[in-house]
Amino acid sequence: MGQGNSEKRETNSVRLKTEKRYDLHRWTAKQPRVDHDMTTKALFVTLEAKPGKENEVAKFLRDGQGLVQQEPATTAWFGIRLGPTTFAIFDAFPDEAGRDAHLSGKVAKALMEKAPEILAEPPKIEKADVLADRLLG
């Protein structure tokens, strides 16, 4: 009788482990997967804050994240602080059309409107070609 209970517990333990593995597999399979083409285009935008406007530039970048989430062709977007008064934006796109859409989008418009108030000089916008990427999705 004691041995039968031990075998039963072992069987239940194996079943539970299997069920957990199955549940994890099923959960993973239900998660949205984002397949993307190779990212080929990017922008690197340098922003120099006016003295005393550093916090406003940082806030602008944090707030910009919500606008960028509405852009399906922007596959990656980062608001970055490089130094006490120097900030940057790095964003990436699958193609030239995606990059152009971003440059004429809400974030770019908001940046150009806000720039004279918070930036010491106009944003320096550099176009780049992406040679390799790794995006989670």
C-alpha angles and dihedrals in degrees: 000000000000091000092050091055090049091053091046091051091049091050090049090048091053091046092050092050090049092047091050090050090048092048091049090049091048091047092050092049091055095053114103112257120206113207113195135187117237111293105241107167135049144169128220111194120186118206124192113197122221112245108281093014098088094106091050092053090049090049091048090055093047091048091046091065091075092053093049091053086068091060110088094191094055101092096176133016130176131180106204137187111213098176143338094300103009122092135167143194121217118187135165137206139188093238148352092276091058092049091048091049090053093048090055094040136101098276093052091047092049091048093052091048093048098038099087090052100046108019128077090212137007115286112272105229117195122185116215140184116232113228097185138359144185114198122173115228 
